[in-house]
Amino acid sequence: MASSNSSYLSRPPQFRGHTTPCAERRSCFMRWLSKLFKGSGFRVSNGRRPHVMGGENLLHRPVKPVDDQSKAENEDLDRAIALSLAEDAKKPNGHKGHENMDTRVKDSLSMTSYQPVQFLPRGQRICGACHCEIGYGQYLSCMETFWHPQCFRCCACHQLICESEFSLSGTNPYHKSCYKELHHPKCDVCHEFIPVNRAGLIEYRAHPFWGQKYCPTHEHDRTPRCCSCERMESRSTRYISLGEGRSLCLECLDSAIMDTGDCQPLYHSIRDYYEGMNMRIDQQIPMLLVERQALNEAIEGEKEGHHHMPETRGLCLSEEQTVSSILKRPKIGGNKVKDMQTYPQKLTRKCEVTAILVLYGLPRLLTGSILAHELMHGWLRLKGYRNLSPEVEEGICQVLSHMWLESEIMPSVPSTSSYASSSSSSSSSMPPSKKGAKSEIEKNLGRFFIHQIVHDTSSAYGGGFRAANAAVTKYGLRRTLDHIRYTGRFPE
């Protein structure tokens, strides 16, 4: 079954923003105001009102009025000046007092225009951290949000932000390092921050089921991948090497079936499942657990059959051969299996099916799904379903594998076929030694194996399963099989 991993690109966190004191820009303008209001009842003060500039991060120094009355007068005066200049800008020739302005002041006025100047009364400057009024003390502003200097703290470590650069997420400020720690993805294999590519984007791979994120380089640096669940080996763990280029994670190892004797109870329970589906198999078909090399040799000796997977894990054998099966469960030491004992077994042809071979070292549910698949091949041959196309035969076998997995991890959920009730009753009536309670880890593995079947994109398995599953869902298993017998294709 082809594995599928997704590639993702995302922009790295941008750290923009700086805190600088408010620049003194009104010295020339104040000289002009002195001329403009000379002899009038207004008194121009050199005190500065905090000037808010959108998008900048400014440290504003406080106005220093003499008393509360002068505070109010200064604010009224600033408002009057802004409104007066706005009205003058609307006149065609401007104000007469502008005639003697030097060019530098004119350029300054033309650049700022003073019409969009933001005038914020005290009550509208609220600290984004403590939500209290800022008043006339120093404050910082960024993206239309204000803070007391003592409130400008990192939302991760809660320490003051004193650096010249920081990161802002919404209205929440962070240190650069804290923001990176929170939002920059880390590789689940090497546990380092995933680096950016040449385009400046964060590029990583993610497993479509487990969500494991890892650097693209790990696909080519021989990082081991579990041959069962497809997760990559983390630097903090070690997988068990089964030899033959296969590795197994510890979660899959917990329920792995390692020899032919251990697999017999599972094999008989799946035959019982078939009988509960009214698909009894009368012949006693031998079942052997084998190494990859023995499976490959059996495939080469098989004249007919459909073997298109990147790694074949099971085989319904029709020819007479001698196959080396695993006689005794191997020992595990030093993160690898050792003391493998095999036994050459000569298979004779007594019916259309000689034996069923399954790759050793796979978890119980994966081994069972392979057995359910290969038993369907055997059932079709024993019942005279001949000359079926690979899409039809592989598709209906995958449907039986899918149905068995569903009955194992979701026994209370009705299946899509018309024989769901009989299979459920047969499954639920099994002795506790056969059925057994499953851990959450094993259930998650079962969900992954179902995900593999449903989302497989290979030509025979993928297209065949979707067509077969649609037919079984609509017409039931028996009507679908009858239609296949007489037409060689799925009902529409």
C-alpha positions in Angstrom: 0.0 0.0 0.0 1.6 3.2 -1.1 2.4 5.6 1.7 1.5 9.2 1.3 3.0 12.2 3.0 2.1 15.8 2.6 4.4 18.7 2.1 3.7 22.1 3.7 5.0 25.6 3.2 4.4 28.4 5.7 5.9 31.7 6.3 8.3 32.0 9.3 7.3 34.3 12.2 8.2 37.8 11.3 9.7 39.9 14.1 9.0 43.5 13.3 8.7 46.5 15.6 10.9 48.9 17.5 10.6 51.3 20.4 12.1 54.8 20.0 11.4 58.0 21.8 9.1 60.5 20.1 11.1 62.8 17.8 10.9 66.6 18.3 9.3 67.9 15.0 7.5 71.0 15.9 10.2 73.6 16.7 9.9 75.4 13.4 6.1 75.1 13.5 6.0 76.6 17.0 7.9 79.7 15.7 5.2 80.1 13.0 2.4 79.7 15.5 4.0 82.4 17.7 3.8 84.8 14.7 0.3 83.6 13.8 -1.2 84.2 17.3 1.0 87.1 18.2 -1.0 89.7 20.2 -4.0 87.4 20.5 -5.5 86.0 23.7 -4.0 82.5 23.1 -0.8 81.4 24.9 1.3 78.9 23.0 3.0 76.3 25.2 6.1 74.4 24.3 4.8 71.3 26.1 4.2 68.4 23.7 1.0 66.3 23.4 1.7 62.6 22.7 1.5 62.1 19.0 0.1 58.8 17.9 1.4 57.4 14.6 -0.3 54.2 13.3 2.0 51.2 12.7 4.9 52.6 14.7 6.1 51.6 18.1 6.8 54.8 20.0 7.7 55.7 23.6 5.8 58.8 24.3 7.0 61.2 27.0 4.5 62.9 29.2 3.2 66.5 29.0 4.2 68.5 32.1 1.4 71.0 32.9 1.4 73.3 35.8 -2.0 72.2 37.2 -5.2 70.6 36.3 -6.6 73.8 34.8 -3.6 74.3 32.6 -3.9 70.6 31.4 -7.4 71.2 30.2 -6.4 74.5 28.6 -3.5 72.9 26.7 -5.8 70.2 25.4 -8.4 72.7 24.3 -5.6 74.8 22.6 -4.3 71.8 20.7 -7.8 71.0 19.5 -8.3 74.6 18.4 -5.0 74.7 16.5 -5.8 71.4 14.7 -9.3 72.6 13.7 -8.0 76.0 12.6 -5.3 74.5 10.4 -7.8 72.1 8.9 -10.1 75.0 7.9 -7.2 77.0 6.5 -6.2 74.1 4.3 -9.6 74.2 2.7 -9.3 77.8 1.5 -8.0 78.4 -2.0 -5.2 80.8 -1.1 -4.6 79.6 2.4 -4.3 81.9 5.4 -2.7 85.3 5.1 -0.4 84.5 7.9 1.2 81.8 5.7 2.7 84.3 3.2 6.0 84.8 5.1 6.5 81.1 5.9 9.8 79.8 4.8 9.9 76.9 2.3 11.0 74.3 4.9 7.9 74.9 7.1 5.7 74.8 4.0 7.1 71.5 3.0 6.6 70.2 6.5 3.0 71.3 6.6 2.4 69.9 3.1 3.8 66.5 4.1 1.7 66.2 7.3 -1.3 68.2 6.2 -2.6 68.0 9.8 -6.1 67.0 8.7 -5.8 63.3 9.7 -4.1 64.0 13.0 -5.5 61.6 15.5 -6.7 63.4 18.7 -7.2 61.0 21.5 -8.5 62.3 24.8 -7.1 60.7 27.9 -10.0 58.3 28.4 -9.4 56.7 25.0 -5.8 55.6 25.8 -6.3 52.3 27.6 -3.4 49.9 28.4 -3.7 46.7 26.4 -2.3 44.7 29.4 -3.9 46.1 32.5 -6.8 47.8 30.8 -6.4 50.9 32.9 -6.3 54.5 31.6 -2.7 55.5 30.7 -3.2 59.2 31.4 -0.2 61.6 31.1 2.6 59.0 31.9 5.0 57.5 29.4 3.4 54.9 27.2 4.2 52.7 24.2 2.0 52.3 21.1 2.0 49.7 18.3 -0.8 48.8 15.8 -3.3 51.1 17.6 -2.6 49.4 20.9 -1.1 51.2 23.9 0.8 50.0 27.0 2.3 51.3 30.2 6.1 50.7 29.9 5.9 48.5 33.0 3.0 46.5 31.4 4.9 45.8 28.1 5.7 42.2 29.0 6.1 39.0 27.0 2.9 37.0 27.0 5.0 33.7 27.2 7.6 34.4 29.9 5.9 37.5 31.5 9.2 39.3 31.6 9.6 43.0 30.5 10.4 43.4 26.8 13.5 45.7 26.6 14.9 44.6 23.3 14.8 46.8 20.2 12.9 44.1 18.3 10.0 42.0 19.4 7.1 40.1 17.9 3.4 41.0 18.1 0.7 38.3 17.7 -2.6 40.2 17.5 -2.2 42.5 20.5 0.0 40.2 22.5 3.7 41.1 22.5 6.5 38.4 22.7 10.2 38.2 22.9 11.6 37.0 19.6 12.9 33.8 21.2 9.7 33.1 23.1 7.5 33.6 20.0 9.8 31.3 18.0 9.6 28.7 20.7 5.8 28.8 20.7 5.0 29.1 17.0 8.0 28.0 14.9 7.4 24.2 14.2 9.9 21.7 15.5 10.9 18.5 13.8 9.5 15.4 15.5 12.5 13.4 14.4 15.6 15.6 15.3 13.6 17.9 17.7 15.2 21.0 16.1 13.4 24.0 14.6 12.5 23.2 11.0 14.8 25.4 8.8 13.5 27.8 6.1 14.2 27.0 2.5 15.8 29.3 -0.1 12.5 31.2 -0.6 12.5 32.0 3.1 9.5 29.7 3.9 9.3 26.9 6.4 9.0 23.7 4.5 8.3 20.4 6.2 6.6 17.0 5.6 3.7 15.8 7.6 2.1 12.4 7.9 -1.5 12.6 6.7 -2.8 10.4 9.6 -0.4 10.8 12.6 0.4 14.5 11.9 4.1 13.9 12.5 6.1 16.9 11.2 9.7 16.4 10.1 12.4 18.1 8.0 12.4 17.2 4.3 16.0 16.0 4.6 15.0 13.0 6.8 13.4 11.4 3.8 16.9 11.0 2.3 19.2 10.5 5.3 18.1 6.9 6.0 16.0 7.8 9.0 14.2 4.5 9.9 10.4 4.4 9.3 8.1 1.9 10.9 7.1 -0.7 8.3 3.7 -0.9 9.9 2.4 2.5 10.9 4.9 4.5 8.7 6.0 6.9 11.4 9.6 8.0 11.3 11.9 7.1 14.1 12.5 9.9 16.6 16.0 10.6 17.9 14.7 10.0 21.4 13.5 6.5 20.6 14.9 3.4 18.9 12.9 1.1 16.6 13.4 -2.7 16.5 15.2 -3.9 13.4 13.5 -6.9 11.9 16.2 -7.3 9.3 15.5 -7.2 5.5 15.5 -3.4 5.8 12.4 -3.3 8.0 12.0 -1.5 11.4 9.1 -1.7 13.9 8.2 0.9 16.4 7.5 -0.1 20.0 3.8 0.5 19.8 3.4 -1.8 16.8 5.8 -4.3 18.5 3.5 -4.6 21.5 0.9 -6.6 19.5 3.2 -8.0 16.7 2.7 -11.6 15.7 6.1 -13.2 15.2 5.6 -16.8 14.3 3.1 -19.2 12.7 1.9 -20.7 16.0 1.0 -17.3 17.4 -1.0 -16.5 14.3 -3.3 -19.5 14.3 -5.9 -18.2 16.8 -6.2 -15.0 14.7 -6.5 -17.0 11.5 -9.3 -19.2 12.9 -11.2 -16.2 14.2 -11.2 -14.6 10.7 -12.5 -17.9 9.2 -15.3 -17.7 11.8 -15.9 -14.1 10.7 -16.3 -15.4 7.1 -18.7 -18.1 8.2 -20.7 -15.5 10.0 -20.9 -13.6 6.7 -22.4 -16.8 5.1 -19.1 -17.3 3.3 -17.9 -20.6 4.8 -14.5 -22.0 3.7 -14.7 -25.8 3.9 -11.2 -26.5 2.8 -8.4 -26.5 5.4 -6.0 -24.0 3.9 -2.5 -23.9 5.5 -1.4 -20.5 6.8 2.3 -19.7 7.3 4.1 -16.7 8.7 7.3 -16.0 6.6 10.2 -13.7 6.1 10.3 -11.2 3.3 12.8 -13.3 1.3 10.6 -16.4 1.5 7.6 -14.3 0.4 9.4 -12.9 -2.6 10.6 -16.4 -3.6 7.0 -17.6 -3.4 5.8 -14.8 -5.6 8.4 -15.6 -8.2 7.2 -19.2 -8.2 3.5 -18.2 -8.6 2.4 -18.3 -12.2 -0.7 -16.2 -11.7 -1.7 -13.5 -9.3 -1.8 -9.7 -8.9 1.2 -8.3 -7.0 1.5 -4.6 -7.5 2.2 -3.3 -4.1 5.5 -1.5 -3.2 5.9 -4.2 -0.5 3.8 -7.4 -0.8 2.8 -8.5 2.7 0.6 -11.5 1.9 0.0 -14.1 -0.8 -2.7 -16.5 -1.7 -0.6 -19.4 -3.1 -1.9 -21.7 -5.8 1.2 -23.6 -6.8 3.1 -26.4 -5.1 6.2 -25.0 -3.4 8.5 -25.5 -0.5 8.3 -22.4 1.8 10.4 -21.6 4.8 8.1 -20.6 7.6 9.0 -19.1 11.0 8.9 -21.9 13.5 9.5 -20.1 16.8 9.2 -16.6 17.9 12.7 -14.9 17.6 14.3 -13.1 20.6 14.8 -9.4 20.7 18.1 -7.9 21.9 20.1 -4.9 21.1 17.2 -3.3 19.2 17.0 -6.2 16.7 15.6 -9.7 16.4 17.9 -12.6 16.7 17.9 -16.4 16.8 15.4 -16.7 14.0 14.3 -20.4 13.5 12.7 -21.4 10.2 11.4 -24.7 8.9 11.1 -25.6 5.2 7.6 -26.8 4.6 6.5 -28.6 1.3 3.1 -27.5 0.1 1.0 -29.8 -2.0 -1.9 -28.8 -4.1 -5.1 -30.3 -2.8 -7.5 -27.6 -4.1 -7.4 -24.3 -5.9 -5.5 -22.7 -2.9 -2.2 -24.2 -1.7 -1.5 -21.9 1.3 -1.8 -18.4 2.6 1.5 -16.6 3.4 1.8 -13.5 5.5 4.8 -11.4 6.4 5.9 -11.8 10.0 6.5 -9.1 12.6 3.3 -7.0 11.9 0.8 -5.9 14.5 -2.2 -8.2 15.1 -4.8 -5.9 13.4 -2.6 -5.4 10.3 -1.9 -9.1 10.2 -5.6 -9.8 10.5 -6.5 -7.4 7.7 -3.9 -9.1 5.4 -5.4 -12.5 6.3 -8.9 -11.3 5.6 -7.8 -9.9 2.2 -6.0 -13.1 1.2 -8.8 -15.4 2.4 -11.1 -13.5 0.1 -8.8 -14.4 -2.8 -9.0 -18.0 -1.7 -12.8 -17.9 -1.4 -13.2 -16.4 -4.9 -11.0 -19.2 -6.3 -12.7 -22.0 -4.4 -16.2 -20.7 -5.4 -15.3 -20.5 -9.1 -14.9 -16.8 -9.6 -12.3 -17.0 -12.4 -10.8 -14.5 -14.9 -11.6 -11.5 -12.8 -9.8 -8.2 -13.6 -7.2 -7.0 -11.0 -9.5 -4.0 -10.1 -12.5 -6.2 -9.4 -10.7 -9.0 -7.5 -8.4 -6.7 -5.4 -11.3 -4.3 -4.8 -13.7 -6.8 -3.3 -10.8 -8.3 -1.2 -10.0 -4.9 0.2 -13.7 -4.4 1.1 -13.6 -7.6 3.2 -10.4 -6.4 4.8 -12.0 -3.1 5.6 -15.1 -4.7 7.0 -13.1 -7.0 9.3 -11.1 -4.0 10.7 -14.3 -2.1 11.4 -15.7 -5.0 13.2 -12.6 -5.2 15.4 -12.3 -1.6 16.5 -15.9 -0.5 16.1 -18.0 -3.6 16.9 -21.1 -1.5 17.9 -21.1 0.5 14.6 -23.2 -1.1 11.8 -21.3 -2.1 8.7 -22.3 -0.9 5.3 -23.1 -4.3 3.9 -26.3 -6.3 4.3 -24.5 -9.0 6.2 -23.4 -6.6 9.0 -25.8 -7.9 11.5 -24.6 -11.5 11.1 -21.0 -10.6 11.2 -21.5 -8.4 14.3 -23.4 -11.2 16.1 -20.7 -13.7 15.1 -18.0 -11.4 16.2 -19.6 -10.5 19.5 -20.4 -14.2 20.2 -16.7 -15.1 20.1 -15.1 -16.4 23.3 -13.3 -13.7 25.3 -9.9 -15.4 24.5 -10.5 -14.7 20.8 -12.1 -11.3 21.0 -10.3 -9.7 23.8 -10.2 -6.0 24.9 -8.1 -3.7 22.8 -6.0 -0.9 24.1 -6.4 2.6 22.8 -3.0 2.3 21.0 -4.2 -0.8 19.1 -7.5 1.0 18.2 -5.5 3.9 16.8 -3.4 1.5 14.8 -6.6 -0.1 13.5 -8.0 3.4 12.5 -4.7 4.0 10.6 -5.0 0.8 8.7 -8.6 1.7 7.7 -7.3 5.1 6.7 -4.7 3.4 4.5 -7.4 1.3 2.7 -9.7 4.2 2.1 -7.1 6.7 0.9 -5.0 4.3 -1.1 -4.3 5.8 -4.6 -2.8 2.8 -6.4 -4.6 1.9 -9.5 -6.0 -1.6 -8.6 -6.4 -1.2 -4.8 -7.6 2.4 -4.8 -10.0 2.4 -7.7 -11.1 -1.2 -7.1 -11.9 -0.6 -3.4 -13.9 2.6 -4.1 -16.0 0.8 -6.8 -16.5 -2.3 -4.7 -17.3 -0.4 -1.5 -19.9 1.7 -3.4 -21.5 -1.5 -4.8 -21.6 -3.3 -1.4 -23.0 -0.2 0.3 -25.8 0.0 -2.2 -26.7 -3.6 -3.0 -25.1 -5.6 -0.1 -22.3 -8.1 -0.3 -24.2 -11.2 -1.6 -25.9 -9.3 -4.5 -22.6 -7.7 -5.4 -20.8 -11.1 -5.5 -23.6 -12.6 -7.6 -23.3 -9.8 -10.1 -19.5 -10.2 -10.2 -19.9 -14.0 -10.8 -22.1 -13.5 -13.9 -20.7 -10.2 -15.4 -17.1 -10.0 -14.0 -17.7 -6.4 -12.8 -19.3 -4.4 -10.1 -23.0 -3.5 -10.3 -23.6 0.2 -11.0 
